[in-house]
Amino acid sequence: MMEALAESFALTRKSGIEPKVFLEVFQSVFARSPIFEGYAQLIAEEKYSPAGFKMRLGLKDVELVLSAARTAEVPMPLASLVKDQFLGGVAQGHGDLDWSALGALVAERAGLKQGG
């Protein structure tokens, strides 16, 4: 989470957005985060369909972020990692699942099986 925040603040600052403005947007979206709670619940319950936001759309969005980061000359290693995770998921046929299905991909790489 710290890396994601650090990368986000660096990108927005280099793109001309004041940190205070980004912080206000971040807090309005993530304070007492039902978003984080909701995705955690989907991962815990392994419920990735129907998709609220498809993994292939997450891939497209992170590619847009990385393009902006390249333009602003901001390294975003965590965003690059997420792009690779989404790309792997889409390549494995999970592009139409909810993007929280990253939980399933990571669990599978850790030797865990769905539902177990």
N, C-alpha and C positions, 0 to 999 in steps of 0.2 A: 504494500500500500504506500509506503514511504517513497519508493522508487517511482510509482505511478504519479504521485503528487508532485514530486520533484520534476519529473519530465513534463508534466502538464503546465506547471508554473513557468518552466524555462521556455517552452514553446509559446505560450501565450504572451510572455514578456517580450520575447524576440519578435513577435508578430504585432507588437504595439499595444497590447492590452495591459492595462495597469493591474498589478497583482491584487489590489483591493477589489477591483471589479470582478476578476476571475474568482476570488475568494467568495464574494457575495453570491455569484452564480453557483459555485460549488456547494456552498452551505444551503442555498435554497433547494438544491436537488438532493443532496445527500445527508442533511442534518436529520437525526433520528431516522435513519435510512430504511424506509420500507422497501426501497429498491434492493439494497444489499440483503435485507432479511428475506425478500421474495426469492432472489436468486439462490441464496443459501438453502432455502426450503426446497426449491426445484432440484438442486444438486443432491440434497439429503434424501429426497423421495425418488430420485432418478426419474423425474417426470419431465421429459424434454419435448413432448408432443402433446397437444398442438403447440407450435412455436409462437411465442409472443413476439420474438424478433429472431429471424432466421440467421443461422451461422454464416451463410453466404453473404448476408447483408452486413454482418459484423466484419467480415473479411474486407468487403468493399470500403466500409467506413475507416477501418484501421489503415488501409492502403492510402486513403485520402489524407489521414493524419500524417502518415510517413512522408507523403509527397510535400505537404506543408512544412514538415520538419526539415526535409532536404533543402527546400527553398530558403528557410530561415537559418540553415546550418546548425540545427539542433540535433545532437545525437539522442535517440530514444530507444535504448536497447530493450526495454520492457515492451514497448509497442512492437518492435521487430519480433520479439519472441511470441507475442500474442498473434501477430500476423501469421507466423509459421504454424502456430497451433491451429488457427482457423483454417489455414490452407490444408493442413493435414486432415482435419475433420471433413472438409469439403471433398478432398480426394478420396476419403474412405466412405463417401456416400452419405455423410451426415449434414450436408449443406442446408437441408430443409428443416432440420431439428432446431430447437431453440439454441441460441448461442451459449446458454448455460451447459449445454452438452459437452463443453470443455471438461466439465467434471467427470464425465464418463471416459473421455479420452485419456485424461491424466490417471484416472483410476485403473484403466486397462493397462497403461504403461507401467503401473506399479504392481501389476500382477493380480489386480482385483477383478472379480467378475461382477457383471450387472446383477443387482439384487442380493449381493452377498458380502 
